[in-house]
């Protein structure tokens, strides 16, 4: 019985602890955000920093939209590369069939020509596959860059809330007493850390993309003219 009571106390304590942690997290989140309606009574001449932060937030949101467009553009280019890759595979299969047909004739010259064309087609297929891989890495880079823009938007949101809080506090609004500037500052700092993490991921992804591009260019240079993929090296 003693063990059962102890177990019940432990479970209840754990549940209470989890509930308190959840409520604390919610309270912190609420305290780091200012309702836009609270700003309505603040004179315009006291909203300079708020207006500046709003402009920064608008610019950050525009950058997210541009990044999303860049991702879609990269995905379309990757799809074109995949179609080129499929065509290169089909070309190689056709050259394989041509080699078999030449071998059936027994003519040495015809066989040699067919084998040469097959080697060129195989080199072209390898280059096309490498181009697909490069474009896939470009998509990954574009997505990583979009993550940076999204993180920067979080910073702009946090800085706007901080500016709103400071304007509210300076105006003498008593509701500011229910908020903590430290929470706003903490939200800004956390958002900036996320930006730095996202930028490091972009740097790494760009390195991977450069390696993939170099491999495609190497294989394209080894393929006969006309076998090396789309030729778009941008």
ZIVEN-V252188 format. One record per run of one state. SS is the DSSP state (H for helix, E for strand, L for the rest). FROM is the first residue (numbers start at 0). TO is the last residue. Records with the same first field share a line. If there is no record, write none. Layout:
SS: FROM-TO ; FROM-TO
This chain:
L: 0-0 ; 31-34 ; 41-42 ; 46-46 ; 105-106 ; 170-172 ; 178-179 ; 222-233
H: 1-30 ; 35-40 ; 43-45 ; 47-104 ; 107-169 ; 173-177 ; 180-221
